[in-house]
Amino acid sequence: MSNTNKLFFLLIFLLALAVNFIGINTDFFSDDPGLYASISKTMLYRHDVLQLFSYGEDWLDKPHFPFWAVYVSFKVFGISPWAYKLPALLCFLLSLVYTYLFARKFYTAEIAATAVLILMTALHLILSNTDVRAEPYLTAFIIGSIYHISRLNERFAITDLFLAALLTAFAIMTKGIFVIVPIFGSLLGQLIFEKHFTDIFKGKWWLLYLLTFIFCLPEIYALYIQFDLHPEKTVFGKHNVSGIYWFLWDSQFGRFANNGPIQHTSGDVFFYLHTLLWAFLPWCLLFYYSVYRSIKSIWQKTKLTEYYSLAGGLLLLGLFSLSRFQLPFYTNIIFPLFAVISAPYCYKQLSRAGENLRKISLLVFAILLPLVIIGIHILLKPATSIWFVVDCVLFGGIAITVAIKVKQTAYRLFLFTCCAALFANFYLITTVFKTVTAYNGQVSAAKYLNQHPFNKYPVYSLRPSNNIFQFYCNTPVAYLPMDQFKDFKPAKRSVFFISETTKGILEKEGARFTVIKAFTDYSQENIVPAFINKATRPQVLENVYLIYK
């Protein structure tokens, strides 16, 4: 790589870091971050790091690790949206380090740097660094585990054994036991294709499994304390619920098999094939082509540089596709593997048809993404266009400079595509998401309630999904089922958070209450076209209310 190209790679890397971090203080606009942040806040207030509660009730849906990480952040920096997101963003940085190390182990430094930039500019990964759930944690832990396992596969080292087990345990304590599929599946694929299958029974691997189990003991102990020690508790509508059994099976494999306490009745085996078209944008078409070429090479008995990324990535993608629990952000955790699969094909010498396909698969997004953002800006009509101007000047200027300075077509096209991706994501985070959060009635209502004299009243939510309100409200929020509101007689004046629909139902039932204030609210998590268009936006807005009785 020439010095000029190195300079552009470094510049794009720094700008991609800024875009991934720029949404750190953006208010929550989806329910899950509000829920997870509320649970961590409750953990801090109760001085209890072993048990998870939401609305004062026992909560069993996710393992503990992300809550422990956020708890530490809240303890050090105070309770805020950015303190909630900080541990996840640090894990995102760790995923970049491990993606580079893993790719560099098997490929050139140029390919490793390319893989990192592909990962940093993938649409849903950037969005997940603003709308933080558990995925940034898993992204780091999975690629980190695979890297150390790949080193351990070549020669035994205590450091690699320890770190592979620790990161695998962290991943398990973040999302459940299913994460062993990409981690150990990548090892299994490597051994099978290298015809060293029996190596899976070597002592070092049994030691890795044992050490991983030992590192998972804090999670098992926490679940035992909260649930297995108390069979009288009602969880999922029944008694004698084992938290340990839930952790080992129901938390994920029970969902995939659709026989756990939470079930879905629908699923599309092709869901992730078309979801990746936008989630891994702008690299999705290149990724599909890379997978095709890799599988074709295997079929033709041509040895690949490594098999970890292909085996681990496709195994988990297949498991997700067969499951009925299908959410777009699930695939984020294997984006590092997708990036490593795709990176060599950004520059690899291909046939004439392959060269044309590569150009088309990248150029279509390099052109389309800026055009889409310009269209959104025209319809959105934000209060200020300053960020749009900065966006155009910054990334447009870099793209023009690339066109002048970079002579090799493959590098120029790759850098153009990175610029287009960052241009789009910068606008989404600084303008679109800011517009959405301005219409978040849960945030507005909670901040209003934090003022005197309302901050002295007991607070209730009539829906268990008002978790953003629960987080932003300084007063602990209890859950009261809507059907109990009419006959509910609080000992002192109490405040309730309700939606437009709930208000209509309560009025129809003749329940007595007084409205304190109404707040405009956009209640959907998906940003629909009617909201983007300022002229039709009122059609998808409603009110939420603070009431008292």
C-alpha positions in Angstrom: 0.0 0.0 0.0 1.4 3.4 -1.0 1.9 6.1 1.6 -1.0 8.1 0.1 -3.3 5.2 0.5 -2.2 4.6 4.0 -3.0 8.2 4.8 -6.5 7.9 3.4 -7.0 4.6 5.3 -6.0 6.4 8.6 -8.2 9.3 7.9 -11.2 7.1 7.1 -10.5 5.1 10.3 -10.5 8.2 12.5 -13.7 9.6 10.9 -15.4 6.2 11.3 -14.4 6.2 15.0 -16.0 9.6 15.3 -19.2 8.5 13.6 -19.5 5.4 15.8 -19.1 7.5 18.9 -21.0 10.6 17.9 -24.3 9.2 19.2 -23.1 8.3 22.6 -25.3 11.0 24.3 -28.3 10.6 22.1 -31.5 9.9 24.1 -32.9 6.4 23.9 -35.5 6.0 21.2 -36.2 2.2 21.4 -37.4 0.2 24.4 -34.6 -2.3 25.0 -31.9 0.2 25.9 -34.3 1.9 28.3 -35.1 -1.5 29.9 -31.4 -2.6 30.2 -30.4 0.8 31.6 -33.3 0.8 34.1 -32.3 -2.6 35.3 -28.7 -1.5 35.8 -29.9 1.7 37.6 -32.0 -0.5 39.9 -29.0 -2.7 40.6 -27.1 0.4 41.7 -29.9 1.8 43.9 -30.5 -1.6 45.6 -26.8 -2.2 46.1 -27.3 -5.7 44.7 -25.3 -6.9 41.7 -26.6 -10.5 41.8 -30.4 -9.9 41.2 -32.1 -8.2 38.3 -35.4 -6.3 38.7 -37.6 -4.3 36.5 -40.5 -2.2 38.0 -39.6 -3.8 41.3 -40.3 -7.3 40.0 -37.9 -10.2 39.4 -36.7 -10.2 35.8 -35.4 -13.2 33.9 -34.7 -12.6 30.2 -30.9 -11.9 29.7 -27.7 -12.9 31.6 -25.9 -10.5 33.8 -22.7 -9.4 32.1 -23.9 -6.2 30.3 -25.7 -5.1 33.4 -22.6 -5.6 35.5 -20.6 -3.5 32.9 -23.2 -0.7 33.0 -23.4 -0.9 36.8 -19.7 -0.2 37.0 -20.0 2.7 34.5 -23.0 4.2 36.4 -21.0 3.8 39.7 -18.0 5.7 38.2 -19.6 8.2 36.0 -23.2 8.6 37.3 -26.4 7.6 35.6 -26.8 9.0 32.1 -27.4 7.7 28.5 -23.7 8.1 27.7 -22.6 6.2 30.8 -24.9 3.4 29.7 -23.4 3.2 26.2 -19.8 3.7 27.2 -19.0 0.0 28.1 -20.5 -1.2 24.9 -18.5 1.3 22.9 -15.3 0.2 24.6 -16.2 -3.4 23.6 -16.7 -2.1 20.0 -13.1 -0.7 20.1 -12.0 -4.1 21.4 -13.8 -5.8 18.4 -11.8 -3.6 16.0 -8.5 -4.7 17.7 -9.4 -8.3 17.5 -10.7 -8.1 14.0 -7.3 -6.6 12.9 -5.3 -9.2 14.9 -7.3 -12.1 13.5 -7.2 -10.9 9.9 -3.5 -10.0 10.2 -2.7 -13.5 11.4 -3.9 -15.0 8.2 -3.7 -12.2 5.6 -1.7 -9.1 4.8 -1.8 -5.9 6.9 -3.6 -4.3 4.0 -6.4 -6.9 4.1 -6.6 -6.6 7.9 -7.0 -2.8 7.8 -9.6 -3.2 5.1 -11.6 -5.7 7.3 -11.5 -3.2 10.1 -12.9 -0.4 7.9 -15.6 -2.7 6.5 -16.7 -3.5 10.1 -16.6 0.1 11.2 -18.8 1.3 8.3 -21.4 -1.5 8.3 -24.8 0.2 8.7 -26.3 -1.8 11.5 -23.1 -1.9 13.5 -23.0 1.9 13.6 -26.7 2.1 14.4 -26.2 -0.4 17.3 -23.5 1.8 18.7 -26.1 4.5 19.1 -29.1 2.3 20.0 -27.1 0.0 22.3 -28.2 -3.5 23.3 -26.0 -6.5 23.9 -24.5 -6.8 20.4 -21.4 -4.6 20.8 -20.3 -6.8 23.8 -20.8 -10.0 21.8 -19.1 -8.6 18.7 -15.9 -8.2 20.7 -16.1 -11.4 22.8 -16.8 -13.7 19.8 -14.1 -12.4 17.5 -11.7 -12.2 20.5 -12.4 -15.8 21.5 -11.9 -17.0 17.9 -8.6 -15.2 17.6 -7.2 -16.7 20.7 -8.6 -20.2 19.8 -6.9 -19.9 16.4 -3.6 -19.2 18.2 -4.2 -22.0 20.6 -4.8 -24.4 17.7 -1.3 -23.8 16.5 0.5 -24.1 19.8 -0.4 -24.2 23.5 0.0 -21.0 25.4 -1.4 -20.2 28.9 -2.3 -16.6 27.8 -4.3 -17.7 24.8 -6.0 -20.4 26.9 -7.0 -18.0 29.6 -8.2 -15.2 27.3 -10.1 -17.6 25.0 -11.9 -19.1 28.0 -12.5 -15.7 29.6 -13.9 -14.0 26.5 -16.1 -17.1 25.7 -17.5 -16.9 29.3 -18.1 -13.2 28.9 -20.0 -13.9 25.7 -22.0 -16.7 27.3 -22.8 -14.4 30.3 -24.0 -11.7 27.8 -26.4 -13.7 25.6 -26.5 -17.3 26.6 -24.9 -20.6 25.7 -25.7 -20.4 22.0 -22.6 -18.2 21.5 -20.5 -21.4 21.5 -21.9 -22.0 18.0 -19.7 -19.5 16.2 -16.8 -19.8 18.6 -16.3 -23.5 18.7 -18.0 -23.9 15.3 -15.2 -21.9 13.8 -12.6 -24.2 15.3 -14.5 -27.3 14.2 -14.8 -26.0 10.7 -11.0 -25.3 10.6 -10.1 -28.8 11.9 -12.5 -30.5 9.5 -11.3 -28.7 6.4 -7.7 -29.2 7.4 -8.5 -32.9 8.0 -7.4 -32.7 11.6 -10.9 -33.5 13.1 -9.6 -35.8 15.8 -7.6 -32.8 17.2 -10.9 -31.6 18.8 -10.3 -34.2 21.5 -6.9 -32.9 22.5 -6.4 -32.1 26.2 -6.0 -28.4 25.6 -9.6 -28.1 24.3 -11.1 -30.0 27.3 -9.1 -27.6 29.5 -10.6 -24.7 27.6 -14.1 -26.0 28.1 -13.5 -26.5 31.8 -12.0 -23.1 32.3 -14.9 -21.5 30.4 -17.3 -23.2 32.7 -15.4 -21.9 35.8 -15.5 -18.4 34.5 -19.3 -18.7 34.0 -19.8 -19.6 37.7 -20.7 -16.0 38.7 -23.7 -16.1 36.4 -24.8 -19.5 37.6 -24.5 -18.3 41.2 -26.4 -15.1 40.6 -29.3 -17.1 39.0 -29.2 -19.6 41.8 -29.5 -16.8 44.4 -32.4 -15.1 42.7 -34.4 -18.0 41.4 -33.4 -21.6 42.2 -33.1 -20.7 45.9 -36.7 -19.4 45.8 -39.0 -21.8 44.0 -42.0 -19.9 45.5 -41.4 -17.0 43.1 -43.7 -16.6 40.2 -41.8 -16.3 36.9 -43.4 -16.7 33.4 -46.7 -17.3 35.2 -45.5 -20.3 37.2 -43.6 -21.5 40.2 -40.4 -23.6 40.5 -38.6 -21.8 37.7 -34.9 -22.6 37.6 -32.8 -19.7 36.6 -29.9 -22.0 35.9 -31.9 -24.2 33.5 -33.2 -21.1 31.8 -29.6 -19.9 31.4 -28.3 -23.2 30.0 -31.3 -23.8 27.6 -34.4 -21.5 27.5 -32.5 -18.2 27.3 -31.5 -18.9 23.7 -31.8 -22.6 22.6 -35.3 -22.7 24.0 -36.1 -19.7 21.8 -34.5 -21.3 18.7 -36.3 -24.5 19.3 -39.5 -22.5 20.1 -40.3 -24.6 23.2 -39.2 -22.1 25.9 -41.3 -19.8 28.0 -41.2 -17.1 25.3 -42.3 -18.4 21.9 -42.8 -17.0 18.4 -45.3 -18.5 15.9 -43.7 -17.1 12.7 -40.3 -17.1 11.0 -38.8 -16.9 7.6 -35.8 -19.0 6.7 -34.7 -16.3 4.2 -35.1 -13.5 6.7 -31.4 -12.8 7.2 -30.5 -13.2 3.5 -32.6 -10.1 2.7 -31.9 -8.4 6.1 -28.2 -8.4 5.4 -28.9 -6.4 2.2 -29.4 -3.3 4.4 -27.9 -4.4 7.8 -24.4 -5.1 6.3 -24.8 -2.3 3.8 -22.7 -1.2 1.8 -20.7 -4.4 1.8 -23.6 -6.9 1.5 -23.3 -7.7 -2.2 -19.6 -8.1 -1.9 -20.1 -10.4 1.1 -22.5 -12.6 -0.8 -20.0 -12.8 -3.7 -17.1 -13.6 -1.3 -19.1 -16.4 0.3 -19.9 -17.8 -3.2 -16.3 -17.7 -4.2 -15.1 -19.3 -0.9 -17.6 -22.2 -1.2 -16.7 -22.7 -4.8 -13.1 -22.9 -3.9 -13.9 -25.5 -1.2 -16.0 -27.5 -3.7 -13.1 -27.4 -6.2 -10.8 -28.6 -3.4 -8.8 -25.3 -3.5 -7.3 -24.6 -0.1 -8.5 -21.4 1.6 -6.2 -19.2 3.7 -8.3 -20.0 6.8 -11.8 -21.5 7.5 -12.6 -20.0 10.9 -14.5 -17.0 9.6 -16.5 -18.9 7.0 -17.4 -21.8 9.4 -18.2 -19.6 12.4 -20.1 -17.0 10.5 -22.2 -19.3 8.3 -23.0 -21.7 11.2 -24.5 -19.0 13.3 -26.3 -17.4 10.3 -27.8 -20.8 9.6 -28.9 -21.2 13.2 -30.5 -17.8 13.2 -32.3 -18.5 9.9 -33.8 -21.7 11.2 -35.0 -20.0 14.4 -38.4 -18.2 14.7 -36.8 -15.5 16.8 -35.4 -13.2 14.1 -34.3 -9.6 14.7 -32.0 -7.6 12.4 -29.4 -6.8 15.0 -28.7 -10.5 15.8 -26.2 -10.8 12.9 -24.1 -7.9 14.2 -22.2 -10.2 16.4 -20.6 -12.0 13.4 -20.0 -8.9 11.3 -16.2 -9.2 12.1 -16.2 -12.6 10.5 -18.2 -11.3 7.5 -15.7 -8.4 7.2 -12.7 -10.8 7.2 -14.5 -13.0 4.5 -15.2 -9.9 2.3 -11.9 -7.9 2.7 -9.7 -10.0 0.4 -12.2 -9.6 -2.4 -11.8 -5.8 -2.4 -8.5 -6.1 -4.2 -8.1 -9.7 -5.3 -7.4 -10.3 -8.9 -10.6 -11.6 -10.4 -11.9 -12.6 -13.8 -13.3 -9.9 -16.0 -16.9 -10.8 -14.9 -15.7 -10.8 -11.3 -14.1 -7.4 -11.6 -17.3 -6.0 -13.1 -19.4 -7.6 -10.3 -17.2 -6.1 -7.6 -17.3 -2.7 -9.2 -21.1 -2.8 -9.4 -21.6 -4.2 -5.9 -19.7 -1.3 -4.4 -20.4 1.5 -6.8 -24.2 1.1 -6.5 -24.0 2.0 -2.8 -21.3 4.6 -3.3 -23.8 6.5 -5.5 -27.2 5.4 -4.0 -26.4 6.2 -0.3 -25.7 10.0 -0.8 -28.7 10.3 -3.0 -31.0 8.6 -0.5 -29.7 10.9 2.3 -30.3 14.0 0.2 -33.8 12.8 -0.4 -34.4 12.2 3.3 -33.1 15.7 4.1 -35.5 17.3 1.7 -38.5 15.5 3.2 -37.3 15.7 6.8 -36.9 19.5 6.8 -34.9 19.5 10.1 -34.8 22.5 12.4 -31.2 23.1 11.3 -29.2 22.0 8.2 -25.8 22.6 9.8 -25.0 18.9 10.2 -26.1 18.2 6.7 -23.7 21.0 5.4 -20.9 19.6 7.6 -21.6 16.1 6.3 -21.5 17.2 2.6 -18.3 19.3 3.0 -16.4 16.7 5.1 -17.1 13.5 3.3 -17.7 15.1 -0.1 -14.4 16.8 0.2 -12.6 13.5 1.1 -14.3 11.7 -1.8 -13.1 14.4 -4.3 -9.5 14.2 -2.9 -9.6 10.4 -3.2 -10.6 10.8 -6.8 -7.6 13.0 -7.5 -4.9 11.4 -5.4 -5.7 7.6 -5.5 -4.8 6.1 -8.8 -5.6 2.4 -8.3 -9.2 1.7 -9.2 -9.8 -0.9 -6.5 -8.5 1.3 -3.7 -10.4 4.3 -5.0 -13.7 2.4 -5.2 -13.2 1.0 -1.7 -12.6 4.5 -0.2 -15.5 6.0 -2.1 -17.8 3.3 -0.6 -16.4 4.0 2.9 -17.1 7.8 2.4 -20.7 7.1 1.2 -21.4 4.8 4.2 -20.0 7.4 6.7 -21.8 10.2 5.0 -25.1 8.3 5.4 -24.6 7.2 9.0 -23.3 10.7 10.1 -26.6 12.2 8.9 -28.7 9.5 10.4 -27.1 9.9 13.9 -26.8 13.7 14.0 -30.1 14.6 12.3 -32.6 11.8 11.8 -32.2 10.3 15.3 -32.1 13.7 16.9 -35.4 14.4 15.2 -36.9 11.1 16.4 -35.8 11.6 20.0 -37.3 15.1 20.0 -40.7 13.4 19.7 -40.1 10.9 22.4 -42.9 11.5 24.9 -41.4 9.1 27.5 -38.3 11.3 27.8 -40.2 14.5 27.9 -42.7 13.2 30.5 -39.9 11.8 32.8 -37.9 15.1 32.7 -41.1 17.0 33.5 -41.9 14.7 36.4 -38.4 15.1 37.8 -39.4 18.7 38.7 -40.9 19.9 42.0 -43.5 19.1 43.2 -44.1 16.0 41.1 -40.8 14.4 42.1 -42.2 13.8 45.6 -45.1 11.6 44.4 -45.2 7.8 43.9 -45.0 7.0 40.1 -46.6 4.2 38.2 -46.7 3.0 34.6 -49.8 1.2 33.3 -47.7 -0.6 30.7 -44.6 -2.8 31.4 -43.0 -1.5 28.2 -42.5 2.2 29.1 -38.9 1.5 29.9 -37.5 4.7 28.6 -39.8 6.6 31.0 -38.6 4.2 33.7 -35.0 5.1 33.1 -35.3 8.9 32.8 -37.5 9.2 35.8 -35.6 9.9 39.0 -38.3 8.4 41.1 -38.7 4.6 41.1 -41.5 3.6 38.8 -43.8 0.7 39.7 -46.0 -1.2 37.3 -49.8 -1.2 37.8 -51.9 -3.3 35.4 -54.4 -1.1 33.5 -57.4 -3.3 34.7 -56.5 -2.5 38.3 -56.4 1.3 37.9 -60.1 2.1 38.4 -60.2 0.4 41.8 -56.7 1.4 42.8 -56.7 3.7 45.9 -53.2 5.0 46.6 -52.3 6.1 50.2 -51.2 9.4 48.8 -51.5 11.3 45.6 -49.7 9.3 42.8 -48.7 10.0 39.3 -49.3 7.6 36.4 -47.8 7.5 32.9 -50.3 6.5 30.2 -50.6 6.4 26.4 -53.3 7.8 24.2 -54.9 4.4 23.8 -54.9 3.7 27.6 -56.4 7.1 28.3 -59.3 6.3 26.0 -59.9 2.9 27.7 -59.8 4.5 31.1 -62.3 7.2 30.1 -64.6 4.6 28.6 -64.5 2.6 31.8 -65.4 5.7 33.9 -62.1 5.8 35.8 -61.5 9.0 37.6 -58.2 10.9 37.1 -56.8 14.3 36.4 -54.4 15.1 33.5 -51.3 16.8 34.5 -49.8 17.3 31.1 -49.8 15.8 27.6 -46.6 15.2 25.5 -46.3 14.6 21.8 -44.9 11.1 21.1 -43.7 9.0 18.2 -44.2 5.5 19.7 -42.8 3.3 16.9 -39.2 2.0 17.0 -39.0 1.8 13.2 -38.7 5.1 11.4 -41.5 5.0 8.8 -41.7 7.2 5.7 -44.7 9.1 7.0 -42.5 10.3 9.9 -39.6 11.2 7.6 -41.9 13.4 5.5 -42.5 16.5 7.7 -45.8 17.1 5.9 -47.3 13.7 6.9 -45.5 13.5 10.3 -48.6 14.5 12.4 -50.3 11.4 11.1 -48.0 9.0 13.0 -47.8 11.1 16.2 -49.9 10.8 19.3 -49.9 12.0 22.9 -48.8 10.4 26.1 -49.9 11.7 29.4 -49.0 12.2 33.0 -52.1 11.9 35.2 -52.8 11.7 38.9 -55.5 10.4 41.2 
